[in-house]
């Protein structure tokens, strides 16, 4: 007896219902995609329009022709009041360089020392191991702002204001990254390898460098991307510490441009914002597979 | 029979390496985070501006919480702080609830085996993108798009479509209520992709045979969602709740930068902005380190309470019961040994 004869027809509109639901979900996803992408699109489009054109008709959906003019204003090649204001506050090359130095250094330090600490917590069995790990989890929850008043005052006392050091050195201690790496090690790092290395006469630190780090490459890669993006985008701490024009980073420059009251040039405004997010967006679309995979990895909790 | 040499070899302990490996983290953390935290605590008991460094006891706390203090303008400071606290919670709830609902809905749809959705990978990439953009740039972008006057994109488009009168444009940036809604929207826009992907990975971690069993038993989508998916997602939901809570209490970039003109908008002043504004005015003798410190400690206490409540609600009751059982057995065993191994 066929299935249909024995169990009867499936509900008549089963297929239709599924297709209707799929179409509905698809439309919602398309709407959300538009909401995500349209601001960026308008941003790029408006960067190519001049101030006068934007003042007359701010609602543009296609590119304009003033991109070179806007760049000239930004680089200070034009002698208007607006130009001096913008080129003084927003030096693209300086901003990129400073942001790159800080983001690169912090990323390197964070992943290396977090891997080191996670390795120490997983491989070695010492009395304070449990309390140390509990401590790390507990302090993960402390908001940055809570200690920032004391942090800034402390940096004033040490004379480290307006200096890259308070932004780079604390990156050695990143509880969230340690938590992630330790979960990763617990599930995919065989401790027998360490024993084998010891038998072969390998020193402990060398074991870490030559065996553990290559084995943890996926976790390190993911955390490196996140650390880089987070530090590139970090406005709060950088704004607190960096004061002089030569050392400011991208987010601070954008904030400065935002605060201009008179002599506003709309086209250059948009151009500044575009320049500040362009590198990150490009890197994101190149590495998007890794980034999404990394976020998904962080979501699996035993 | 184990010789003395063999006995010695067995007891090589690598524990000291453990301490060495975790030392850099603890050294740097204590120097750059623990000490500033303690220092903030100390600062909260010290004076502001010209009185910095002098002990004033609980004066800062009474000033910002109740408006009764030694300094002039105490009532104003208290009004500002309570306003900031209120804004923090309003902005957090208004952002968190739509975001969780939207992300959960999307996560369930994306992981449903029956739904045929083309381009899932593309949608994931696009929806996560807002999360990686600098928050400062996002604030600048939205101020430029949603500016108050008719010279800005959204108002101009609405005027062109005939929906808005050129003289009465919608005040997206300066209106007290609308600007808050805009900030909530921006925060949701920034984070919904992240939350969605995390919830998706949580759902995919659920054993699919449970879903199959539910389907065989004839459960429709809603029943599957409420009785299978949601309960098993509890650890991830707790994690999302905690991280969102911490993030919400720290909300700084958008409220601080979503304004037109030179200063941040007082309608959007959150606790983090209040703290920052107080310790960042001018030199050490012009800044209100005391108020900033007191506000920071209050935020810290709130975070600790909320975090403990969340962890308490999510505790593994079975494991705690087992631990208690084991402790009791251990105690009984010790008593027995004290009595010389006799059972009375």
Interface residues (C-beta under 8 A of the other chain):
Chain A: X18 X19 X21 X22 X25 X26 X29 X32 X33 X35 X36 X37 X39 X40 X42 X43 X46 X54 X55 X57 X58 X59 X60 X113 X114 X116 X117 X119 X120 X121 X123 X124 X125 X126 X127 X128 X129 X132 X136 X139 X141 X142 X143 X144 X145 X146 X147 X148 X149 X150 X151 X152 X153 X154 X156 X166 X169 X170 X172 X173 X175 X178 X204 X208 X229 X232 X233 X235 X236 X240 X250 X251 X252 X254 X255 X257 X258 X259 X261 X266 X269 X270 X272 X273 X276 X277 X280 X281 X284 X285 X288 X291 X292 X295 X296 X297 X298 X299 X300 X301
Chain B: X14 X15 X16 X17 X18 X19 X20 X21 X22 X24 X25 X26 X28 X29 X32 X33 X35 X36 X37 X38 X39 X40 X41 X42 X43 X106 X109 X114 X115 X116 X117 X118 X123 X124 X125 X126 X127 X128 X129 X130 X132 X133 X134 X135 X136 X137 X139 X140 X141 X142 X143 X144 X145 X150 X151 X152 X153 X155 X156 X157 X160 X189 X193 X194 X197 X198 X199 X200 X201 X202 X204 X205 X235 X236 X239 X242 X246 X249 X250 X252 X253 X257 X259 X261 X262 X271 X272 X275 X276 X278 X279 X280 X284 X289 X292 X293 X296 X297 X299 X300 X303 X304 X307
